[in-house]
Each structure stands twice: as structure tokens, then as C-alpha cells.
Amino acid sequence: MNNLSIVRTGYVVGGLSVAFFVLCMIWGVILSDPTLKELHLNILKIAYPGFAMSITGFVIGVIESFIYGWIFGALFAWLCRVACVSRGNE
């Protein structure tokens, strides 16, 4: 278990985060109810500071999603390594 790559895990989780962001944006465009659309936009503004429903907002959101995902994935892999070494499961 000690061979879990921090960088590779970061890239995988970052890529998945971008994929989910793109799906979320598609969902936001498909929504027809104005109340749900406003709720969706407000949630995106909370999750991604400075977000706007535009091309630049989309690009910035993709970049932020990748960075957040990469950091989360790298921290997860690092914690797995630390936990395995501290338990003696090298």
C-alpha cells in the first residue's frame, strides 16, 4: 500500500473533479425551472468564489476544480501512506 503515488492520485482526483464540474455546468444549462436555476447558480457561487455563468466563469471553474481535486487527492494519498507506515504495513 506504500506505493500509492501522491502525484498520480492528485491528477486522477483532479480530473474527476473537472468531469463532475462539467456535468454540473451542463445540468445548470438544462434546468428549466428559474427557481432551481437560481439555486444552482448560488450553490456554484458558494463553492467557487467569484463564479459567473459565462465562458470565463466556466474556464476559471475548471481550473479551480482541478486544483481543489488535485490537493484533495494528494492529501488523501499522503494520509494513506502515513497511516500505513505508522501501522507497520509497509
PDB file of N, CA, C and O in Angstrom:
ATOM      1  N   MET A   1       0.818  -1.198   0.000  1.00  0.00           N
ATOM      2  CA  MET A   1       0.000   0.000   0.000  1.00  0.00           C
ATOM      3  C   MET A   1       0.858   1.256   0.000  1.00  0.00           C
ATOM      4  O   MET A   1       0.368   2.349  -0.282  1.00  0.00           O
ATOM      5  N   ASN A   2       2.124   1.099   0.313  1.00  0.00           N
ATOM      6  CA  ASN A   2       3.021   2.246   0.392  1.00  0.00           C
ATOM      7  C   ASN A   2       3.383   2.793  -0.988  1.00  0.00           C
ATOM      8  O   ASN A   2       3.990   3.860  -1.085  1.00  0.00           O
ATOM      9  N   ASN A   3       3.021   2.082  -2.053  1.00  0.00           N
ATOM     10  CA  ASN A   3       3.372   2.543  -3.397  1.00  0.00           C
ATOM     11  C   ASN A   3       2.285   3.427  -4.018  1.00  0.00           C
ATOM     12  O   ASN A   3       2.287   3.639  -5.230  1.00  0.00           O
ATOM     13  N   LEU A   4       1.366   3.941  -3.211  1.00  0.00           N
ATOM     14  CA  LEU A   4       0.334   4.851  -3.699  1.00  0.00           C
ATOM     15  C   LEU A   4       0.987   6.177  -4.083  1.00  0.00           C
ATOM     16  O   LEU A   4       1.559   6.867  -3.238  1.00  0.00           O
ATOM     17  N   SER A   5       0.895   6.522  -5.354  1.00  0.00           N
ATOM     18  CA  SER A   5       1.541   7.730  -5.860  1.00  0.00           C
ATOM     19  C   SER A   5       0.721   8.967  -5.514  1.00  0.00           C
ATOM     20  O   SER A   5      -0.460   9.064  -5.849  1.00  0.00           O
ATOM     21  N   ILE A   6       1.362   9.897  -4.846  1.00  0.00           N
ATOM     22  CA  ILE A   6       0.687  11.137  -4.462  1.00  0.00           C
ATOM     23  C   ILE A   6       0.336  11.953  -5.704  1.00  0.00           C
ATOM     24  O   ILE A   6      -0.777  12.466  -5.816  1.00  0.00           O
ATOM     25  N   VAL A   7       1.271  12.073  -6.624  1.00  0.00           N
ATOM     26  CA  VAL A   7       1.048  12.886  -7.831  1.00  0.00           C
ATOM     27  C   VAL A   7      -0.033  12.257  -8.713  1.00  0.00           C
ATOM     28  O   VAL A   7      -0.932  12.955  -9.181  1.00  0.00           O
ATOM     29  N   ARG A   8       0.049  10.951  -8.940  1.00  0.00           N
ATOM     30  CA  ARG A   8      -0.932  10.284  -9.795  1.00  0.00           C
ATOM     31  C   ARG A   8      -2.334  10.364  -9.191  1.00  0.00           C
ATOM     32  O   ARG A   8      -3.308  10.625  -9.897  1.00  0.00           O
ATOM     33  N   THR A   9      -2.424  10.138  -7.886  1.00  0.00           N
ATOM     34  CA  THR A   9      -3.726  10.239  -7.222  1.00  0.00           C
ATOM     35  C   THR A   9      -4.270  11.658  -7.331  1.00  0.00           C
ATOM     36  O   THR A   9      -5.468  11.850  -7.538  1.00  0.00           O
ATOM     37  N   GLY A  10      -3.396  12.650  -7.193  1.00  0.00           N
ATOM     38  CA  GLY A  10      -3.821  14.039  -7.352  1.00  0.00           C
ATOM     39  C   GLY A  10      -4.379  14.305  -8.737  1.00  0.00           C
ATOM     40  O   GLY A  10      -5.412  14.961  -8.878  1.00  0.00           O
ATOM     41  N   TYR A  11      -3.699  13.798  -9.767  1.00  0.00           N
ATOM     42  CA  TYR A  11      -4.173  14.011 -11.137  1.00  0.00           C
ATOM     43  C   TYR A  11      -5.499  13.295 -11.395  1.00  0.00           C
ATOM     44  O   TYR A  11      -6.378  13.838 -12.064  1.00  0.00           O
ATOM     45  N   VAL A  12      -5.645  12.084 -10.869  1.00  0.00           N
ATOM     46  CA  VAL A  12      -6.888  11.338 -11.083  1.00  0.00           C
ATOM     47  C   VAL A  12      -8.064  12.042 -10.415  1.00  0.00           C
ATOM     48  O   VAL A  12      -9.110  12.233 -11.036  1.00  0.00           O
ATOM     49  N   VAL A  13      -7.898  12.426  -9.153  1.00  0.00           N
ATOM     50  CA  VAL A  13      -8.990  13.101  -8.445  1.00  0.00           C
ATOM     51  C   VAL A  13      -9.246  14.479  -9.059  1.00  0.00           C
ATOM     52  O   VAL A  13     -10.396  14.912  -9.131  1.00  0.00           O
ATOM     53  N   GLY A  14      -8.202  15.169  -9.500  1.00  0.00           N
ATOM     54  CA  GLY A  14      -8.384  16.452 -10.179  1.00  0.00           C
ATOM     55  C   GLY A  14      -9.165  16.298 -11.473  1.00  0.00           C
ATOM     56  O   GLY A  14     -10.042  17.109 -11.771  1.00  0.00           O
ATOM     57  N   GLY A  15      -8.854  15.266 -12.241  1.00  0.00           N
ATOM     58  CA  GLY A  15      -9.584  15.006 -13.482  1.00  0.00           C
ATOM     59  C   GLY A  15     -11.043  14.658 -13.235  1.00  0.00           C
ATOM     60  O   GLY A  15     -11.928  15.118 -13.956  1.00  0.00           O
ATOM     61  N   LEU A  16     -11.293  13.843 -12.210  1.00  0.00           N
ATOM     62  CA  LEU A  16     -12.675  13.515 -11.858  1.00  0.00           C
ATOM     63  C   LEU A  16     -13.437  14.754 -11.394  1.00  0.00           C
ATOM     64  O   LEU A  16     -14.620  14.916 -11.697  1.00  0.00           O
ATOM     65  N   SER A  17     -12.761  15.611 -10.671  1.00  0.00           N
ATOM     66  CA  SER A  17     -13.382  16.850 -10.203  1.00  0.00           C
ATOM     67  C   SER A  17     -13.776  17.735 -11.387  1.00  0.00           C
ATOM     68  O   SER A  17     -14.852  18.333 -11.386  1.00  0.00           O
ATOM     69  N   VAL A  18     -12.919  17.817 -12.380  1.00  0.00           N
ATOM     70  CA  VAL A  18     -13.238  18.596 -13.588  1.00  0.00           C
ATOM     71  C   VAL A  18     -14.426  17.972 -14.321  1.00  0.00           C
ATOM     72  O   VAL A  18     -15.317  18.686 -14.783  1.00  0.00           O
ATOM     73  N   ALA A  19     -14.440  16.640 -14.428  1.00  0.00           N
ATOM     74  CA  ALA A  19     -15.554  15.969 -15.106  1.00  0.00           C
ATOM     75  C   ALA A  19     -16.875  16.248 -14.395  1.00  0.00           C
ATOM     76  O   ALA A  19     -17.888  16.506 -15.046  1.00  0.00           O
ATOM     77  N   PHE A  20     -16.871  16.199 -13.067  1.00  0.00           N
ATOM     78  CA  PHE A  20     -18.097  16.490 -12.321  1.00  0.00           C
ATOM     79  C   PHE A  20     -18.504  17.956 -12.462  1.00  0.00           C
ATOM     80  O   PHE A  20     -19.694  18.266 -12.507  1.00  0.00           O
ATOM     81  N   PHE A  21     -17.533  18.852 -12.532  1.00  0.00           N
ATOM     82  CA  PHE A  21     -17.854  20.267 -12.732  1.00  0.00           C
ATOM     83  C   PHE A  21     -18.510  20.480 -14.092  1.00  0.00           C
ATOM     84  O   PHE A  21     -19.492  21.215 -14.199  1.00  0.00           O
ATOM     85  N   VAL A  22     -17.981  19.851 -15.118  1.00  0.00           N
ATOM     86  CA  VAL A  22     -18.559  19.988 -16.460  1.00  0.00           C
ATOM     87  C   VAL A  22     -19.986  19.430 -16.476  1.00  0.00           C
ATOM     88  O   VAL A  22     -20.885  20.039 -17.054  1.00  0.00           O
ATOM     89  N   LEU A  23     -20.191  18.269 -15.839  1.00  0.00           N
ATOM     90  CA  LEU A  23     -21.544  17.716 -15.756  1.00  0.00           C
ATOM     91  C   LEU A  23     -22.479  18.647 -14.992  1.00  0.00           C
ATOM     92  O   LEU A  23     -23.646  18.799 -15.354  1.00  0.00           O
ATOM     93  N   CYS A  24     -21.970  19.261 -13.951  1.00  0.00           N
ATOM     94  CA  CYS A  24     -22.761  20.207 -13.166  1.00  0.00           C
ATOM     95  C   CYS A  24     -23.134  21.427 -14.013  1.00  0.00           C
ATOM     96  O   CYS A  24     -24.258  21.921 -13.926  1.00  0.00           O
ATOM     97  N   MET A  25     -22.208  21.907 -14.819  1.00  0.00           N
ATOM     98  CA  MET A  25     -22.494  23.048 -15.691  1.00  0.00           C
ATOM     99  C   MET A  25     -23.539  22.677 -16.750  1.00  0.00           C
ATOM    100  O   MET A  25     -24.433  23.469 -17.047  1.00  0.00           O
ATOM    101  N   ILE A  26     -23.421  21.479 -17.312  1.00  0.00           N
ATOM    102  CA  ILE A  26     -24.414  21.024 -18.290  1.00  0.00           C
ATOM    103  C   ILE A  26     -25.786  20.937 -17.630  1.00  0.00           C
ATOM    104  O   ILE A  26     -26.792  21.349 -18.209  1.00  0.00           O
ATOM    105  N   TRP A  27     -25.815  20.397 -16.411  1.00  0.00           N
ATOM    106  CA  TRP A  27     -27.070  20.311 -15.671  1.00  0.00           C
ATOM    107  C   TRP A  27     -27.663  21.710 -15.450  1.00  0.00           C
ATOM    108  O   TRP A  27     -28.872  21.900 -15.577  1.00  0.00           O
ATOM    109  N   GLY A  28     -26.820  22.672 -15.123  1.00  0.00           N
ATOM    110  CA  GLY A  28     -27.290  24.037 -14.907  1.00  0.00           C
ATOM    111  C   GLY A  28     -27.868  24.666 -16.157  1.00  0.00           C
ATOM    112  O   GLY A  28     -28.799  25.466 -16.072  1.00  0.00           O
ATOM    113  N   VAL A  29     -27.335  24.320 -17.313  1.00  0.00           N
ATOM    114  CA  VAL A  29     -27.856  24.856 -18.576  1.00  0.00           C
ATOM    115  C   VAL A  29     -29.178  24.178 -18.939  1.00  0.00           C
ATOM    116  O   VAL A  29     -30.072  24.813 -19.498  1.00  0.00           O
ATOM    117  N   ILE A  30     -29.299  22.882 -18.620  1.00  0.00           N
ATOM    118  CA  ILE A  30     -30.502  22.123 -18.968  1.00  0.00           C
ATOM    119  C   ILE A  30     -31.698  22.495 -18.086  1.00  0.00           C
ATOM    120  O   ILE A  30     -32.840  22.410 -18.537  1.00  0.00           O
ATOM    121  N   LEU A  31     -31.455  22.902 -16.848  1.00  0.00           N
ATOM    122  CA  LEU A  31     -32.557  23.210 -15.928  1.00  0.00           C
ATOM    123  C   LEU A  31     -33.513  24.227 -16.541  1.00  0.00           C
ATOM    124  O   LEU A  31     -33.087  25.233 -17.108  1.00  0.00           O
ATOM    125  N   SER A  32     -34.804  23.952 -16.419  1.00  0.00           N
ATOM    126  CA  SER A  32     -35.788  24.869 -16.998  1.00  0.00           C
ATOM    127  C   SER A  32     -36.497  25.717 -15.943  1.00  0.00           C
ATOM    128  O   SER A  32     -36.977  26.808 -16.252  1.00  0.00           O
ATOM    129  N   ASP A  33     -36.568  25.234 -14.708  1.00  0.00           N
ATOM    130  CA  ASP A  33     -37.243  25.981 -13.648  1.00  0.00           C
ATOM    131  C   ASP A  33     -36.350  27.127 -13.177  1.00  0.00           C
ATOM    132  O   ASP A  33     -35.218  26.878 -12.761  1.00  0.00           O
ATOM    133  N   PRO A  34     -36.820  28.374 -13.227  1.00  0.00           N
ATOM    134  CA  PRO A  34     -35.977  29.512 -12.833  1.00  0.00           C
ATOM    135  C   PRO A  34     -35.537  29.468 -11.371  1.00  0.00           C
ATOM    136  O   PRO A  34     -34.443  29.924 -11.036  1.00  0.00           O
ATOM    137  N   THR A  35     -36.384  28.920 -10.501  1.00  0.00           N
ATOM    138  CA  THR A  35     -36.015  28.826  -9.087  1.00  0.00           C
ATOM    139  C   THR A  35     -34.855  27.856  -8.898  1.00  0.00           C
ATOM    140  O   THR A  35     -33.910  28.148  -8.165  1.00  0.00           O
ATOM    141  N   LEU A  36     -34.927  26.704  -9.557  1.00  0.00           N
ATOM    142  CA  LEU A  36     -33.834  25.735  -9.464  1.00  0.00           C
ATOM    143  C   LEU A  36     -32.559  26.270 -10.103  1.00  0.00           C
ATOM    144  O   LEU A  36     -31.457  26.022  -9.614  1.00  0.00           O
ATOM    145  N   LYS A  37     -32.716  27.003 -11.195  1.00  0.00           N
ATOM    146  CA  LYS A  37     -31.559  27.595 -11.857  1.00  0.00           C
ATOM    147  C   LYS A  37     -30.857  28.592 -10.939  1.00  0.00           C
ATOM    148  O   LYS A  37     -29.628  28.621 -10.872  1.00  0.00           O
ATOM    149  N   GLU A  38     -31.639  29.408 -10.232  1.00  0.00           N
ATOM    150  CA  GLU A  38     -31.066  30.374  -9.301  1.00  0.00           C
ATOM    151  C   GLU A  38     -30.386  29.661  -8.132  1.00  0.00           C
ATOM    152  O   GLU A  38     -29.304  30.062  -7.706  1.00  0.00           O
ATOM    153  N   LEU A  39     -31.018  28.606  -7.614  1.00  0.00           N
ATOM    154  CA  LEU A  39     -30.417  27.823  -6.534  1.00  0.00           C
ATOM    155  C   LEU A  39     -29.092  27.208  -6.988  1.00  0.00           C
ATOM    156  O   LEU A  39     -28.099  27.250  -6.262  1.00  0.00           O
ATOM    157  N   HIS A  40     -29.087  26.643  -8.180  1.00  0.00           N
ATOM    158  CA  HIS A  40     -27.882  26.033  -8.736  1.00  0.00           C
ATOM    159  C   HIS A  40     -26.766  27.062  -8.872  1.00  0.00           C
ATOM    160  O   HIS A  40     -25.618  26.782  -8.527  1.00  0.00           O
ATOM    161  N   LEU A  41     -27.095  28.237  -9.366  1.00  0.00           N
ATOM    162  CA  LEU A  41     -26.107  29.302  -9.526  1.00  0.00           C
ATOM    163  C   LEU A  41     -25.573  29.764  -8.173  1.00  0.00           C
ATOM    164  O   LEU A  41     -24.375  30.011  -8.036  1.00  0.00           O
ATOM    165  N   ASN A  42     -26.445  29.883  -7.174  1.00  0.00           N
ATOM    166  CA  ASN A  42     -25.995  30.291  -5.839  1.00  0.00           C
ATOM    167  C   ASN A  42     -25.077  29.252  -5.203  1.00  0.00           C
ATOM    168  O   ASN A  42     -24.104  29.609  -4.538  1.00  0.00           O
ATOM    169  N   ILE A  43     -25.378  27.973  -5.401  1.00  0.00           N
ATOM    170  CA  ILE A  43     -24.501  26.920  -4.873  1.00  0.00           C
ATOM    171  C   ILE A  43     -23.140  26.977  -5.557  1.00  0.00           C
ATOM    172  O   ILE A  43     -22.111  26.814  -4.901  1.00  0.00           O
ATOM    173  N   LEU A  44     -23.125  27.208  -6.866  1.00  0.00           N
ATOM    174  CA  LEU A  44     -21.852  27.334  -7.580  1.00  0.00           C
ATOM    175  C   LEU A  44     -21.060  28.543  -7.093  1.00  0.00           C
ATOM    176  O   LEU A  44     -19.835  28.481  -6.993  1.00  0.00           O
ATOM    177  N   LYS A  45     -21.746  29.633  -6.792  1.00  0.00           N
ATOM    178  CA  LYS A  45     -21.054  30.828  -6.288  1.00  0.00           C
ATOM    179  C   LYS A  45     -20.457  30.583  -4.910  1.00  0.00           C
ATOM    180  O   LYS A  45     -19.415  31.149  -4.579  1.00  0.00           O
ATOM    181  N   ILE A  46     -21.104  29.743  -4.097  1.00  0.00           N
ATOM    182  CA  ILE A  46     -20.554  29.399  -2.782  1.00  0.00           C
ATOM    183  C   ILE A  46     -19.339  28.490  -2.942  1.00  0.00           C
ATOM    184  O   ILE A  46     -18.321  28.693  -2.281  1.00  0.00           O
ATOM    185  N   ALA A  47     -19.442  27.494  -3.815  1.00  0.00           N
ATOM    186  CA  ALA A  47     -18.355  26.524  -3.986  1.00  0.00           C
ATOM    187  C   ALA A  47     -17.160  27.115  -4.730  1.00  0.00           C
ATOM    188  O   ALA A  47     -16.016  26.750  -4.460  1.00  0.00           O
ATOM    189  N   TYR A  48     -17.423  28.025  -5.665  1.00  0.00           N
ATOM    190  CA  TYR A  48     -16.368  28.620  -6.477  1.00  0.00           C
ATOM    191  C   TYR A  48     -16.452  30.137  -6.350  1.00  0.00           C
ATOM    192  O   TYR A  48     -17.254  30.769  -7.038  1.00  0.00           O
ATOM    193  N   PRO A  49     -15.644  30.723  -5.490  1.00  0.00           N
ATOM    194  CA  PRO A  49     -15.701  32.179  -5.272  1.00  0.00           C
ATOM    195  C   PRO A  49     -15.505  32.955  -6.578  1.00  0.00           C
ATOM    196  O   PRO A  49     -14.599  32.660  -7.357  1.00  0.00           O
ATOM    197  N   GLY A  50     -16.356  33.935  -6.800  1.00  0.00           N
ATOM    198  CA  GLY A  50     -16.262  34.762  -7.996  1.00  0.00           C
ATOM    199  C   GLY A  50     -16.854  34.126  -9.234  1.00  0.00           C
ATOM    200  O   GLY A  50     -16.611  34.610 -10.340  1.00  0.00           O
ATOM    201  N   PHE A  51     -17.627  33.053  -9.089  1.00  0.00           N
ATOM    202  CA  PHE A  51     -18.170  32.345 -10.242  1.00  0.00           C
ATOM    203  C   PHE A  51     -19.255  33.160 -10.929  1.00  0.00           C
ATOM    204  O   PHE A  51     -20.066  33.812 -10.272  1.00  0.00           O
ATOM    205  N   ALA A  52     -19.261  33.117 -12.257  1.00  0.00           N
ATOM    206  CA  ALA A  52     -20.329  33.700 -13.069  1.00  0.00           C
ATOM    207  C   ALA A  52     -20.627  32.726 -14.205  1.00  0.00           C
ATOM    208  O   ALA A  52     -19.727  32.041 -14.692  1.00  0.00           O
ATOM    209  N   MET A  53     -21.878  32.663 -14.623  1.00  0.00           N
ATOM    210  CA  MET A  53     -22.278  31.748 -15.684  1.00  0.00           C
ATOM    211  C   MET A  53     -21.881  32.353 -17.026  1.00  0.00           C
ATOM    212  O   MET A  53     -22.699  32.966 -17.711  1.00  0.00           O
ATOM    213  N   SER A  54     -20.606  32.170 -17.392  1.00  0.00           N
ATOM    214  CA  SER A  54     -20.073  32.681 -18.653  1.00  0.00           C
ATOM    215  C   SER A  54     -18.917  31.775 -19.072  1.00  0.00           C
ATOM    216  O   SER A  54     -18.565  30.834 -18.360  1.00  0.00           O
ATOM    217  N   ILE A  55     -18.339  32.063 -20.216  1.00  0.00           N
ATOM    218  CA  ILE A  55     -17.209  31.266 -20.693  1.00  0.00           C
ATOM    219  C   ILE A  55     -16.017  31.423 -19.753  1.00  0.00           C
ATOM    220  O   ILE A  55     -15.367  30.435 -19.409  1.00  0.00           O
ATOM    221  N   THR A  56     -15.724  32.647 -19.336  1.00  0.00           N
ATOM    222  CA  THR A  56     -14.596  32.842 -18.411  1.00  0.00           C
ATOM    223  C   THR A  56     -14.892  32.195 -17.061  1.00  0.00           C
ATOM    224  O   THR A  56     -13.991  31.644 -16.429  1.00  0.00           O
ATOM    225  N   GLY A  57     -16.145  32.257 -16.613  1.00  0.00           N
ATOM    226  CA  GLY A  57     -16.522  31.586 -15.371  1.00  0.00           C
ATOM    227  C   GLY A  57     -16.347  30.083 -15.482  1.00  0.00           C
ATOM    228  O   GLY A  57     -15.922  29.428 -14.531  1.00  0.00           O
ATOM    229  N   PHE A  58     -16.677  29.535 -16.655  1.00  0.00           N
ATOM    230  CA  PHE A  58     -16.503  28.103 -16.882  1.00  0.00           C
ATOM    231  C   PHE A  58     -15.026  27.722 -16.839  1.00  0.00           C
ATOM    232  O   PHE A  58     -14.655  26.744 -16.190  1.00  0.00           O
ATOM    233  N   VAL A  59     -14.188  28.488 -17.525  1.00  0.00           N
ATOM    234  CA  VAL A  59     -12.746  28.189 -17.556  1.00  0.00           C
ATOM    235  C   VAL A  59     -12.140  28.300 -16.162  1.00  0.00           C
ATOM    236  O   VAL A  59     -11.366  27.438 -15.746  1.00  0.00           O
ATOM    237  N   ILE A  60     -12.489  29.355 -15.449  1.00  0.00           N
ATOM    238  CA  ILE A  60     -11.972  29.522 -14.088  1.00  0.00           C
ATOM    239  C   ILE A  60     -12.476  28.394 -13.192  1.00  0.00           C
ATOM    240  O   ILE A  60     -11.731  27.893 -12.350  1.00  0.00           O
ATOM    241  N   GLY A  61     -13.735  27.990 -13.365  1.00  0.00           N
ATOM    242  CA  GLY A  61     -14.289  26.883 -12.586  1.00  0.00           C
ATOM    243  C   GLY A  61     -13.580  25.569 -12.860  1.00  0.00           C
ATOM    244  O   GLY A  61     -13.343  24.789 -11.937  1.00  0.00           O
ATOM    245  N   VAL A  62     -13.236  25.314 -14.126  1.00  0.00           N
ATOM    246  CA  VAL A  62     -12.492  24.094 -14.465  1.00  0.00           C
ATOM    247  C   VAL A  62     -11.123  24.111 -13.796  1.00  0.00           C
ATOM    248  O   VAL A  62     -10.687  23.102 -13.241  1.00  0.00           O
ATOM    249  N   ILE A  63     -10.449  25.249 -13.848  1.00  0.00           N
ATOM    250  CA  ILE A  63      -9.126  25.362 -13.224  1.00  0.00           C
ATOM    251  C   ILE A  63      -9.231  25.179 -11.713  1.00  0.00           C
ATOM    252  O   ILE A  63      -8.443  24.443 -11.120  1.00  0.00           O
ATOM    253  N   GLU A  64     -10.207  25.849 -11.086  1.00  0.00           N
ATOM    254  CA  GLU A  64     -10.387  25.704  -9.639  1.00  0.00           C
ATOM    255  C   GLU A  64     -10.740  24.269  -9.270  1.00  0.00           C
ATOM    256  O   GLU A  64     -10.236  23.746  -8.276  1.00  0.00           O
ATOM    257  N   SER A  65     -11.599  23.626 -10.058  1.00  0.00           N
ATOM    258  CA  SER A  65     -11.973  22.238  -9.780  1.00  0.00           C
ATOM    259  C   SER A  65     -10.757  21.332  -9.822  1.00  0.00           C
ATOM    260  O   SER A  65     -10.581  20.474  -8.957  1.00  0.00           O
ATOM    261  N   PHE A  66      -9.917  21.527 -10.834  1.00  0.00           N
ATOM    262  CA  PHE A  66      -8.730  20.685 -10.936  1.00  0.00           C
ATOM    263  C   PHE A  66      -7.800  20.910  -9.750  1.00  0.00           C
ATOM    264  O   PHE A  66      -7.284  19.952  -9.174  1.00  0.00           O
ATOM    265  N   ILE A  67      -7.587  22.158  -9.387  1.00  0.00           N
ATOM    266  CA  ILE A  67      -6.683  22.459  -8.265  1.00  0.00           C
ATOM    267  C   ILE A  67      -7.232  21.887  -6.967  1.00  0.00           C
ATOM    268  O   ILE A  67      -6.504  21.234  -6.221  1.00  0.00           O
ATOM    269  N   TYR A  68      -8.527  22.129  -6.687  1.00  0.00           N
ATOM    270  CA  TYR A  68      -9.132  21.585  -5.466  1.00  0.00           C
ATOM    271  C   TYR A  68      -9.052  20.059  -5.460  1.00  0.00           C
ATOM    272  O   TYR A  68      -8.705  19.458  -4.443  1.00  0.00           O
ATOM    273  N   GLY A  69      -9.372  19.436  -6.586  1.00  0.00           N
ATOM    274  CA  GLY A  69      -9.321  17.977  -6.680  1.00  0.00           C
ATOM    275  C   GLY A  69      -7.912  17.440  -6.519  1.00  0.00           C
ATOM    276  O   GLY A  69      -7.704  16.426  -5.854  1.00  0.00           O
ATOM    277  N   TRP A  70      -6.934  18.119  -7.129  1.00  0.00           N
ATOM    278  CA  TRP A  70      -5.554  17.661  -7.023  1.00  0.00           C
ATOM    279  C   TRP A  70      -5.085  17.729  -5.567  1.00  0.00           C
ATOM    280  O   TRP A  70      -4.457  16.796  -5.068  1.00  0.00           O
ATOM    281  N   ILE A  71      -5.389  18.824  -4.901  1.00  0.00           N
ATOM    282  CA  ILE A  71      -4.977  18.966  -3.498  1.00  0.00           C
ATOM    283  C   ILE A  71      -5.647  17.896  -2.646  1.00  0.00           C
ATOM    284  O   ILE A  71      -4.987  17.265  -1.820  1.00  0.00           O
ATOM    285  N   PHE A  72      -6.945  17.682  -2.832  1.00  0.00           N
ATOM    286  CA  PHE A  72      -7.660  16.672  -2.057  1.00  0.00           C
ATOM    287  C   PHE A  72      -7.089  15.283  -2.320  1.00  0.00           C
ATOM    288  O   PHE A  72      -6.872  14.519  -1.379  1.00  0.00           O
ATOM    289  N   GLY A  73      -6.841  14.944  -3.589  1.00  0.00           N
ATOM    290  CA  GLY A  73      -6.286  13.633  -3.927  1.00  0.00           C
ATOM    291  C   GLY A  73      -4.886  13.432  -3.373  1.00  0.00           C
ATOM    292  O   GLY A  73      -4.563  12.354  -2.874  1.00  0.00           O
ATOM    293  N   ALA A  74      -4.056  14.461  -3.457  1.00  0.00           N
ATOM    294  CA  ALA A  74      -2.693  14.359  -2.924  1.00  0.00           C
ATOM    295  C   ALA A  74      -2.715  14.202  -1.407  1.00  0.00           C
ATOM    296  O   ALA A  74      -1.955  13.406  -0.855  1.00  0.00           O
ATOM    297  N   LEU A  75      -3.573  14.949  -0.736  1.00  0.00           N
ATOM    298  CA  LEU A  75      -3.686  14.808   0.723  1.00  0.00           C
ATOM    299  C   LEU A  75      -4.201  13.426   1.107  1.00  0.00           C
ATOM    300  O   LEU A  75      -3.735  12.838   2.082  1.00  0.00           O
ATOM    301  N   PHE A  76      -5.153  12.911   0.350  1.00  0.00           N
ATOM    302  CA  PHE A  76      -5.672  11.574   0.617  1.00  0.00           C
ATOM    303  C   PHE A  76      -4.576  10.520   0.467  1.00  0.00           C
ATOM    304  O   PHE A  76      -4.427   9.654   1.330  1.00  0.00           O
ATOM    305  N   ALA A  77      -3.809  10.588  -0.621  1.00  0.00           N
ATOM    306  CA  ALA A  77      -2.732   9.619  -0.837  1.00  0.00           C
ATOM    307  C   ALA A  77      -1.663   9.746   0.238  1.00  0.00           C
ATOM    308  O   ALA A  77      -1.151   8.738   0.724  1.00  0.00           O
ATOM    309  N   TRP A  78      -1.325  10.965   0.611  1.00  0.00           N
ATOM    310  CA  TRP A  78      -0.325  11.176   1.662  1.00  0.00           C
ATOM    311  C   TRP A  78      -0.808  10.599   2.987  1.00  0.00           C
ATOM    312  O   TRP A  78      -0.045   9.936   3.690  1.00  0.00           O
ATOM    313  N   LEU A  79      -2.073  10.847   3.334  1.00  0.00           N
ATOM    314  CA  LEU A  79      -2.618  10.305   4.575  1.00  0.00           C
ATOM    315  C   LEU A  79      -2.642   8.783   4.555  1.00  0.00           C
ATOM    316  O   LEU A  79      -2.389   8.150   5.580  1.00  0.00           O
ATOM    317  N   CYS A  80      -2.942   8.185   3.405  1.00  0.00           N
ATOM    318  CA  CYS A  80      -2.899   6.722   3.303  1.00  0.00           C
ATOM    319  C   CYS A  80      -1.483   6.208   3.525  1.00  0.00           C
ATOM    320  O   CYS A  80      -1.289   5.209   4.218  1.00  0.00           O
ATOM    321  N   ARG A  81      -0.505   6.872   2.953  1.00  0.00           N
ATOM    322  CA  ARG A  81       0.891   6.470   3.163  1.00  0.00           C
ATOM    323  C   ARG A  81       1.285   6.579   4.625  1.00  0.00           C
ATOM    324  O   ARG A  81       1.891   5.662   5.180  1.00  0.00           O
ATOM    325  N   VAL A  82       0.944   7.701   5.254  1.00  0.00           N
ATOM    326  CA  VAL A  82       1.306   7.918   6.657  1.00  0.00           C
ATOM    327  C   VAL A  82       0.627   6.885   7.543  1.00  0.00           C
ATOM    328  O   VAL A  82       1.252   6.357   8.462  1.00  0.00           O
ATOM    329  N   ALA A  83      -0.641   6.588   7.285  1.00  0.00           N
ATOM    330  CA  ALA A  83      -1.374   5.624   8.105  1.00  0.00           C
ATOM    331  C   ALA A  83      -0.793   4.224   7.949  1.00  0.00           C
ATOM    332  O   ALA A  83      -0.709   3.483   8.928  1.00  0.00           O
ATOM    333  N   CYS A  84      -0.390   3.849   6.741  1.00  0.00           N
ATOM    334  CA  CYS A  84       0.168   2.515   6.529  1.00  0.00           C
ATOM    335  C   CYS A  84       1.533   2.375   7.180  1.00  0.00           C
ATOM    336  O   CYS A  84       1.839   1.326   7.746  1.00  0.00           O
ATOM    337  N   VAL A  85       2.354   3.407   7.112  1.00  0.00           N
ATOM    338  CA  VAL A  85       3.685   3.353   7.715  1.00  0.00           C
ATOM    339  C   VAL A  85       3.570   3.345   9.234  1.00  0.00           C
ATOM    340  O   VAL A  85       4.310   2.621   9.900  1.00  0.00           O
ATOM    341  N   SER A  86       2.662   4.130   9.791  1.00  0.00           N
ATOM    342  CA  SER A  86       2.540   4.188  11.244  1.00  0.00           C
ATOM    343  C   SER A  86       1.978   2.890  11.810  1.00  0.00           C
ATOM    344  O   SER A  86       2.219   2.585  12.977  1.00  0.00           O
ATOM    345  N   ARG A  87       1.238   2.120  11.024  1.00  0.00           N
ATOM    346  CA  ARG A  87       0.713   0.836  11.475  1.00  0.00           C
ATOM    347  C   ARG A  87       1.695  -0.297  11.213  1.00  0.00           C
ATOM    348  O   ARG A  87       1.489  -1.418  11.677  1.00  0.00           O
ATOM    349  N   GLY A  88       2.748  -0.014  10.481  1.00  0.00           N
ATOM    350  CA  GLY A  88       3.735  -1.041  10.162  1.00  0.00           C
ATOM    351  C   GLY A  88       3.365  -1.882   8.958  1.00  0.00           C
ATOM    352  O   GLY A  88       3.899  -2.980   8.799  1.00  0.00           O
ATOM    353  N   ASN A  89       2.484  -1.416   8.117  1.00  0.00           N
ATOM    354  CA  ASN A  89       2.053  -2.149   6.926  1.00  0.00           C
ATOM    355  C   ASN A  89       2.827  -1.707   5.699  1.00  0.00           C
ATOM    356  O   ASN A  89       2.225  -1.367   4.680  1.00  0.00           O
ATOM    357  N   GLU A  90       4.110  -1.703   5.774  1.00  0.00           N
ATOM    358  CA  GLU A  90       4.903  -1.219   4.635  1.00  0.00           C
ATOM    359  C   GLU A  90       4.832  -2.166   3.517  1.00  0.00           C
ATOM    360  O   GLU A  90       5.435  -1.931   2.469  1.00  0.00           O
TER     361      GLU A  90
END
